[in-house]
Amino acid sequence: MKTESMSLAQARRVALAAQGLHAPRPDAAAPREVTLRQVQRTVDRLGLLQIDSVNVLARAHLVPLYSRLGPYDVSLLDRAAGRAPRRLVEYWAHVASYVPPETYRLLEWRQRAYRTEAWGSISGVEASHSAVVEHVRQIVTERGPVTASEVHEILEAQGMGEARGTVEWGWNWSLAKRALELLFFTGEITAARRNAAFERCYDLTERVLPPAVLAAPPVSDEDAVRRLLEIGARAHGVGTLRCFQDYFRLKGPAPRRALADLVEDGVLRPVEVRGWDETTYLHRDAALPRRAQGRALLSPFDPLVFERTRLERLFGTYYRIEIYVPAAKRVHGYYVLPFLQGDRITAKVDLKADRRAGLLRVLSAHREEHADAGTAPALAAELRLMATWLGLADVVVGPAGDLAPALAAEVGRVDAGAAG
C-alpha cells in the first residue's frame, strides 16, 4: 500500500488544529466570559500544562490557555487544581505539569520506577535520611495540606533539620523539601493546591484524587506507556516517534513497542511529510483544516513548541529559551515568545510584565523569515490584548530588534485610536 503524502503546509495545519491554534479565538469577534468547562476542554485537548516558577510575564501554565481561549480568569485554574472534585492534579509528566486525574494514574509506572526516574537528590534521600522521610510522611498524614517551608520549620524545631546547600541555583532544596519531593514522586502525596507564594501544599494523594479515579484498577507499565504515547500523538496530530514520546518524556524501548501497537491498531498510520526526512505518523483523529487563521503569542513552555526540532522542521524557525544564557550572549532576549500568525511563526518578542509601572514591556522584537506587512499590526493588537488580560495599562516597545520600529509605530497607532 502506498504511503500517504502530505506537504509541510498541510502538516502545519494538522499540528495547529490538534493544538487548537488554527482558528481565530472567540475574543477576536466579541469578548466573552471563559468558563471552567472551556478550560477543561482545552486541557483535555492538550493533555497537560507545564508548570514553571518563572513569572517575568505570567506563570507557564497560564499562558497556553490564554493563547487558545483569550483573556480568562486565572482563578479558574486554581479552582480546577485546588478544590474537590479536582479536574487537574500535579505530577511529573512532560516535566512538572498539571494533568487530568485520569492521566495521573497512567503515570504510576514512573512512581514505581522512582529509583531510576527521579534524580539523585530525590531518590537518594530515602537511603540517607530514612527516619526523616518517615517523619515527614507522618507530618503530612496528620497536618496536610502543608508546605515544604512549614515542614522544614517543624523538623528544625525537633532537631531534625539540615542546612540548605549553596550550589545548584534554583534547586537548593532543604531536607524537608527533598523528603516531600520523594513522597511526591512515589505518589504517596501530591499537591492539594498552590498557595499565594506558588508553593505546593502537600497532602496524601488519597485525599486529593477524585474517588472514582482512586477506585480505578491499576494500569500496567506497558498499557500506560501506550496510552501516554497516544495522548502525545493526538495532541500533535502528526509527528515522529521522538515528537510523541517527548510529550511525556518516555524513554527506552517501550515507546517504540507502543508505537508499533498503535500503528497495528490503526490509531496511527505512517505518512510521508515532504521535506521531513524521518518516519512520520498521523493520528486517526487528526483534522486537516483548509487554512489556519489563528494568531497567538506562545509561551516558551507551550506544547506546540516543546520539541524544538519539530518546531524547526514544521515552521522553519530556530527557537531556544535563553533564560539561563548570560545576558551578553542572548540572541533574542530573556523570556521570548514566538508569535504565531496564521500557519507561520512570524516574529519573536521578549516580554516583561512590569507590574509596578503597569506596563507590558517589549524588550526586543525580531522578524522571522515569514513576517509580512500584516505582522506588526497583528502583533500590536495581540500585545494590547495580553496587556489587558494581565491587568497592565499600556504597552511600551523598546528599540531592540529589527521589528521594533514598525511595532512601536503600530502600538502607538492602537493607542491613538483608543484615545480618539
C-alpha positions in Angstrom: 0.0 0.0 0.0 1.3 3.4 -1.0 2.2 5.7 1.9 0.0 8.9 2.1 1.9 12.0 1.3 1.5 15.5 2.9 3.1 18.8 2.3 4.7 20.7 5.1 1.9 23.3 4.9 -0.6 20.6 5.4 1.3 19.1 8.3 1.5 22.6 9.9 -2.3 22.9 9.7 -2.8 19.5 11.2 -0.5 20.3 14.0 -2.2 23.6 14.7 -5.7 22.0 14.6 -4.6 19.4 17.1 -3.4 22.1 19.4 -6.5 24.3 19.0 -4.5 27.1 17.4 -5.8 27.0 13.8 -8.9 29.2 14.2 -9.4 32.8 15.4 -10.2 32.9 19.1 -13.8 33.9 20.0 -12.4 37.1 21.6 -11.4 38.3 18.2 -15.1 38.8 17.4 -16.6 39.7 20.8 -15.2 39.4 24.3 -17.0 36.7 26.4 -16.6 35.0 29.7 -14.5 31.9 29.6 -16.0 29.0 31.6 -14.4 26.2 33.6 -15.8 23.8 31.1 -13.9 25.5 28.3 -10.7 25.4 30.4 -11.2 21.7 31.0 -11.8 21.0 27.3 -8.7 22.8 26.4 -6.6 20.9 28.9 -8.1 17.7 27.7 -7.1 18.6 24.2 -3.6 19.4 25.2 -3.2 16.5 27.6 -1.1 18.6 30.1 0.0 22.0 31.1 3.7 22.5 32.0 4.4 24.3 35.3 7.3 26.6 35.8 8.0 29.2 38.5 9.3 31.9 36.2 6.9 34.8 36.5 8.5 37.5 34.4 5.3 37.6 32.2 2.9 35.1 33.7 3.4 31.6 35.0 4.0 29.0 32.4 0.7 27.0 32.9 -1.4 30.2 32.5 -0.3 31.3 29.0 -1.2 28.3 26.9 -4.8 28.7 28.0 -4.7 32.4 27.1 -3.2 31.6 23.7 -6.2 29.4 22.9 -9.1 31.0 24.9 -8.1 34.6 25.0 -8.5 36.7 28.3 -9.8 34.4 31.0 -10.0 34.4 34.8 -6.9 32.6 36.0 -8.7 31.6 39.2 -10.5 29.0 37.1 -7.2 27.1 37.0 -6.7 27.4 40.8 -10.2 26.1 41.2 -9.6 23.1 38.9 -6.4 22.1 40.7 -7.2 23.2 44.2 -10.8 22.2 45.0 -12.6 18.9 45.1 -13.6 17.4 42.8 -10.3 18.2 41.1 -10.1 18.4 37.4 -6.3 18.7 37.4 -3.6 17.3 39.5 0.2 17.7 39.5 2.8 15.3 38.6 6.0 14.8 36.5 4.6 14.5 33.0 6.5 16.5 30.4 8.2 18.0 33.4 6.3 19.3 36.4 2.8 19.5 34.9 -0.9 19.7 35.6 -2.7 16.7 34.1 -6.3 15.3 34.3 -6.7 12.9 37.3 -7.2 10.0 34.9 -3.8 10.7 33.3 -2.2 10.7 36.8 -3.0 7.0 37.1 -1.2 6.4 33.8 2.0 7.9 35.3 2.1 5.5 38.2 4.7 3.4 36.2 7.0 6.4 36.8 6.3 6.3 40.5 7.1 2.6 40.6 10.4 3.3 38.8 11.4 6.3 41.0 14.9 4.9 41.7 15.8 5.4 38.1 13.3 8.0 37.0 13.9 10.5 39.8 17.1 12.5 40.0 19.6 11.6 42.7 18.9 14.3 45.3 15.3 12.9 45.4 15.8 9.2 45.2 18.9 9.3 47.4 17.1 10.8 50.4 15.4 7.5 51.0 18.6 5.8 52.0 20.4 8.8 53.5 17.6 10.1 55.7 15.1 7.3 56.0 14.0 8.3 59.5 13.3 11.9 58.3 11.3 10.6 55.3 9.1 8.5 57.7 8.6 11.5 60.0 7.7 13.7 57.0 5.2 11.1 56.0 3.6 11.3 59.4 3.5 15.1 59.4 1.7 15.2 56.1 -0.7 12.5 57.3 -1.5 14.4 60.5 -1.4 18.0 59.3 -1.7 18.1 55.5 -2.0 20.1 53.4 1.4 21.5 54.4 4.2 23.4 52.5 7.9 22.5 52.4 8.7 25.6 54.5 6.2 24.5 57.2 7.6 21.0 57.3 11.2 22.5 57.4 10.2 24.6 60.5 8.7 21.5 62.2 11.9 19.5 61.5 14.2 22.2 62.7 12.1 22.6 65.9 12.6 18.9 66.5 16.3 18.9 65.8 15.9 17.1 62.5 16.6 19.9 60.1 19.6 20.4 57.8 21.2 23.5 56.3 20.4 24.2 52.7 23.2 23.8 50.1 24.8 26.8 48.4 25.2 25.3 44.9 22.8 24.5 42.0 20.9 27.8 41.8 17.2 27.4 42.0 17.4 23.8 43.4 18.8 24.4 46.9 16.2 22.3 48.5 16.0 21.7 52.2 15.9 18.2 53.6 12.2 18.7 54.2 11.7 19.6 50.6 13.7 16.6 49.3 11.8 14.2 51.5 8.5 15.7 50.4 9.5 15.5 46.8 10.5 11.9 47.2 7.0 11.1 48.5 5.5 13.2 45.7 7.5 11.3 43.1 6.4 7.9 44.5 2.8 9.0 44.6 2.2 8.8 48.3 1.5 12.6 48.4 0.6 15.2 45.9 -0.2 18.9 45.7 -3.7 19.7 47.1 -3.2 23.2 45.9 -0.7 26.0 45.5 -0.6 28.9 48.0 -0.2 32.6 47.2 3.6 32.2 47.0 3.1 29.3 44.5 4.4 26.7 47.0 3.0 23.2 46.8 0.6 22.4 49.6 1.3 18.6 50.1 -1.4 16.2 51.2 -2.0 12.5 50.9 -2.8 11.5 47.3 -5.9 9.5 48.6 -7.3 12.8 49.9 -6.7 14.7 46.7 -7.6 12.4 43.7 -11.4 12.0 42.9 -12.8 8.8 44.4 -13.6 7.3 41.0 -10.0 7.7 39.9 -8.7 6.2 43.1 -11.1 3.2 42.7 -10.0 2.5 39.1 -7.8 -0.6 38.7 -4.0 0.0 38.3 -2.6 0.2 34.8 0.3 -1.9 33.7 3.5 -0.3 32.6 3.0 -1.4 29.0 -0.6 -0.1 28.8 0.4 3.1 30.5 3.2 3.9 28.0 0.9 3.1 25.1 -1.9 5.4 26.3 0.6 8.2 27.1 2.2 7.9 23.7 -1.3 8.0 22.2 -2.2 11.2 24.1 1.1 12.8 22.8 0.3 11.7 19.3 -3.3 13.0 19.4 -2.0 16.4 20.8 0.5 16.6 18.0 -1.8 15.4 15.2 1.2 14.5 13.1 4.8 13.8 14.0 7.6 11.4 14.7 8.2 8.9 17.5 10.6 11.4 19.0 7.8 14.1 19.0 5.2 11.8 20.6 7.4 10.3 23.3 8.8 13.7 24.3 5.4 14.8 25.3 5.5 12.7 28.5 9.3 12.2 28.4 9.0 8.5 27.7 12.4 6.7 27.4 13.8 3.3 26.5 12.4 0.7 24.1 8.8 0.8 25.5 7.7 3.8 23.4 8.8 2.1 20.1 6.8 -1.0 21.0 3.8 1.2 21.9 4.1 2.9 18.6 4.0 -0.4 16.7 0.9 -1.4 18.6 -0.8 2.0 17.8 0.0 1.5 14.1 -1.2 -2.1 14.1 -4.5 -1.0 15.8 -5.0 1.8 13.2 -4.6 4.7 15.8 -1.6 5.9 13.9 -0.7 5.5 10.2 2.6 6.2 8.5 2.6 9.3 6.3 5.3 11.0 4.2 5.7 14.7 5.0 7.6 16.2 2.1 10.8 17.8 3.4 10.7 15.9 6.7 13.3 13.1 6.4 12.0 10.9 9.3 9.3 8.3 9.5 6.2 10.3 10.4 2.7 9.3 11.6 -0.7 10.8 11.5 -3.3 10.3 14.3 -6.6 8.9 13.1 -8.5 11.8 14.8 -6.3 14.5 13.2 -8.1 17.2 11.3 -6.7 19.0 8.2 -8.3 22.4 8.0 -8.3 24.2 4.7 -6.5 27.2 6.2 -5.1 28.3 9.5 -6.3 31.8 10.6 -5.4 32.0 14.2 -2.9 34.2 15.9 -1.3 33.8 19.3 1.7 34.6 21.4 3.2 31.3 22.5 4.9 30.7 25.9 8.3 29.1 25.9 6.5 26.3 27.6 3.6 25.9 25.2 3.1 22.4 24.0 3.4 23.5 20.4 7.0 24.4 21.0 8.0 21.7 23.4 10.1 19.7 20.8 12.4 22.3 19.2 13.5 20.1 16.3 9.8 19.5 15.4 9.2 23.3 15.6 12.1 23.9 13.3 11.1 21.3 10.8 7.4 22.3 10.6 7.7 26.1 10.9 11.3 26.8 9.8 12.1 28.7 13.0 15.0 28.1 15.3 14.0 28.7 18.9 15.7 28.2 22.2 14.8 29.5 25.6 17.6 31.9 26.8 16.7 32.3 30.4 19.9 30.6 31.5 22.1 32.1 28.8 24.3 35.0 30.0 22.8 38.3 29.0 25.6 39.3 26.7 25.2 36.0 24.7 21.4 36.1 24.3 20.2 36.4 20.7 16.5 37.4 21.2 16.2 38.0 24.9 15.4 36.6 28.4 11.7 35.5 28.0 11.0 35.3 24.3 7.6 34.3 22.9 7.2 33.2 19.3 4.2 35.0 17.5 2.0 32.6 15.5 0.3 34.3 12.6 -1.8 32.0 10.5 0.3 28.9 9.9 3.7 30.6 10.4 5.9 31.9 13.2 6.4 35.5 12.0 8.1 37.2 15.0 9.8 36.7 18.4 9.3 39.2 21.2 11.0 39.4 24.6 8.3 40.4 27.0 8.2 41.5 30.6 5.2 42.4 32.8 6.3 45.5 34.7 3.6 45.2 37.4 4.9 48.1 39.4 4.7 50.5 36.5 1.6 48.9 35.0 3.3 48.2 31.7 3.8 45.3 29.3 7.4 45.9 28.1 8.5 44.6 24.8 12.3 44.4 25.4 13.0 43.3 21.8 11.0 42.4 18.7 12.5 40.4 15.9 11.1 39.5 12.5 11.1 35.9 11.4 11.5 34.8 7.7 7.7 34.7 7.1 6.9 38.1 8.5 4.8 40.3 6.2 3.2 43.7 6.2 0.5 42.5 8.5 2.8 41.2 11.2 3.4 44.4 13.1 -0.3 45.4 13.2 -1.4 41.9 14.2 1.3 41.6 16.9 0.4 45.1 18.2 -3.2 44.1 18.7 -2.1 40.8 20.3 0.1 42.7 22.8 -2.6 45.1 23.7 -5.0 42.2 24.4 -2.4 40.4 26.5 -1.7 43.6 28.5 -5.4 43.9 29.2 -5.5 40.2 30.4 -2.6 40.8 32.7 -4.1 44.0 34.1 -1.5 46.3 32.7 -2.4 49.7 31.4 0.0 50.1 28.5 2.4 48.5 26.1 5.9 50.0 25.7 8.1 48.8 22.8 11.9 49.2 23.3 14.3 49.8 20.4 16.0 46.4 20.2 15.2 44.1 17.2 14.5 44.7 13.5 10.8 44.6 14.1 10.8 47.1 16.9 10.3 50.4 14.9 7.3 49.1 13.0 5.8 47.5 16.1 6.3 50.7 18.1 4.5 52.7 15.4 1.6 50.2 15.4 1.3 50.2 19.2 1.2 54.0 19.0 -1.5 53.8 16.4 -3.6 51.5 18.5 -3.2 53.9 21.5 -4.1 56.9 19.3 -7.2 55.1 18.0 -8.3 54.1 21.5 -7.8 57.7 22.7 -9.9 59.1 19.8 
